[in-house]
Amino acid sequence: MPRELHLNAFLMNTGHHEASWRLPESDPYAHVDLAHYVRLARTAERGTFDSLFLADGPQLWNTVAQRPAGALEPLTLLTALATATEHIGLIATASTSYNSPYNLARAFASLDIISGGRAGWNIVTTAGVEAARNFGLDAEPAHAERYARAAEFLDVARLLWDSWEDDTVVADKAAGVWGDDAKIHPPRHKGTYFSVEGALNVPRTPQGHPLLVQAGSSENGRRFAARYAEAVFTAQQTLAGAQDFYTDLKARTAAAGRDPEHVKVLPGIVPVIGSTEAEARRQEQVLEDHIVHEHGVRRLEELLRLAPGSLDLDAELPDGLPPEDAIEGAKSRYTLIVELARRERLTVRRLIGRLGGGRGHLTFAGTPEQVADTIEQWFSLGAADGFNIMPAVLPSGLDAFVDHVVPILRARGLLRTEYGPRRTLRQRYGLPRPANQHVTAAPALV
C-alpha cells in the first residue's frame, strides 16, 4: 500500500507571521473570534487535512504590543469546532508541567467522545520562568525533571483512559444493571510526582485514547517521543537535517519496541504562495517590512540568555553564546536558531526577518507547484511523513494552500480526494486503536 501524505493545519490567530495582523485584510480581534476558527477548520476540512492543531501555554506570550496576544483555551475551542466539523482531527496543546493527570485525561476523553474519535493531545513540558511563576514556583523545573514528570503523567493518563473496559456498560434494564463493576480498573498509582487512586469518571473513548503528539527535538524530547508519541511536530530548516531527524526518531522508536510506522513525523512549513515566484516574494517582503525589529531583538536576547542591549541589528550574533547543555528552556529551538544564523551568516536584522514567519520553522515563498515540489521531495526522500502547514497569514494563506496546492498534491496521488470510511483521527494517521491494558485481546487494526 503506498504511503499517505499527512497534513495538519497549525492555526494561529491572524497567521504565523508576527506582522500578519497589520495587513489591511487582517482582523486584529480574530484570536478570540469563534467564527474565524470555524471558517479555518472548515477550509482545512475542505482540503481533506488529517487534523488541525492549536498551540497553547499557561502564560501570556510575548508582550501585548507585538501581536494579538492571549488565546482561547484550546480544549474549549476544539469542543466548539467538533460541532462545526465532521471529519478533521482536533489536536490541543496541554502541559504536563502545570496540570494533573486526572483532570486532563477527563477533558481529552470528553473531547474524543464529543467529536466521535477525533481528539489529539500535543504533549508539552512547558519551559520558561513566566509559566512557573503562575503556579507558585520561583523558577522553571530542570529540563530532565520536566520530562521525567511528563513520562509519569502519560503513564497515569493511559491507566485512567483504560480504567473502563470497552464493554463496561451493559444497560440491562430488565435486571436493573447498568454496568459491570468487574470491568472498572482504578489506577491506584503512587509515584514520584502523582498519586491517583480512582477510575476515570468518563467511559473509554472511541479511539481508546487520543492521538498522542509531541514536539520536542532535544535529546530528552526524542527519547520521550520514541516511547510515547504517535505524531511528532518538528522544526527543520534543511532537507538533510530533516532526514537525519526522521531516521534517528524512527530508529529510536524501533529500539523502544514500537513499530516505526506508528510515529508520524511532520515538519512545519510556512508557505507564502503567489501565482508567480516574484509575486510570492513580494508578499513575503510586505510582511517583513511590517516587522517591528525592537520586538525581535528583545525576544532574541531572551532566547540567547543575553543582557538587554547586547545585540546589534546590523551585526551577526556574538561569539561565546551558551551551549545547548546550559539551556533549560526550549533546547532544540535554541540550537536550530543559532545554527541557522551561523550557517547563513545572518545579521540580527535578517535573522529576525527569517524568524518572523515561523519562529524557526521552514519558510517558503513560491508558486503552488514549487510548494508542492518541496512537500513531495521531503516526503519521498525520507524527511517527512507529512507536514504541519503554518500559513503566514490567515485566512488567506490557508485558502491559497487548499485552493491551489492541494489539487496538485491530489493530482500527483499524494493526498486523498475524500475522507472515506476511516472515521477516527488515529485511523486517518494509519494507527491501530490501542488495546486496553487490562484486556489481553489484540488491538483492532485500521
Salt bridges, closest charged atoms under 4 A:
GLU4 OE1 - ARG422 NH1 3.58
GLU18 OE1 - ARG299 NH2 2.80
ASP50 OD2 - HIS6 ND1 3.18
ASP50 OD2 - ARG416 NH2 3.06
GLU86 OE1 - HIS87 NE2 3.84
GLU140 OE1 - ARG146 NH1 3.44
GLU152 OE2 - HIS189 NE2 2.81
ASP155 OD2 - ARG227 NH2 3.12
ASP162 OD1 - ARG204 NE 3.07
GLU165 OE2 - HIS185 NE2 2.72
ASP166 OD2 - ARG204 NH1 3.19
ASP166 OD1 - ARG433 NH2 2.80
ASP167 OD2 - LYS183 NZ 2.73
GLU197 OE2 - ARG188 NE 3.23
GLU219 OE2 - ARG223 NH1 3.14
GLU219 OE1 - ARG252 NH2 2.90
GLU230 OE2 - ARG426 NH1 2.90
ASP248 OD2 - ARG222 NH1 2.96
ASP248 OD2 - ARG252 NE 2.68
ASP259 OD2 - HIS262 NE2 3.71
GLU277 OE2 - ARG281 NH2 3.54
GLU284 OE1 - ARG281 NH1 3.49
ASP314 OD1 - ARG349 NE 2.89
GLU316 OE2 - ARG345 NH2 3.29
GLU344 OE1 - ARG354 NH1 2.53
ASP373 OD1 - ARG412 NH2 2.81
GLU376 OE1 - ARG412 NH1 2.80
ASP385 OD1 - ARG3 NH2 3.06
ASP385 OD2 - LYS250 NZ 3.05
ASP399 OD2 - ARG39 NH2 2.64
ASP403 OD1 - ARG46 NH1 2.75
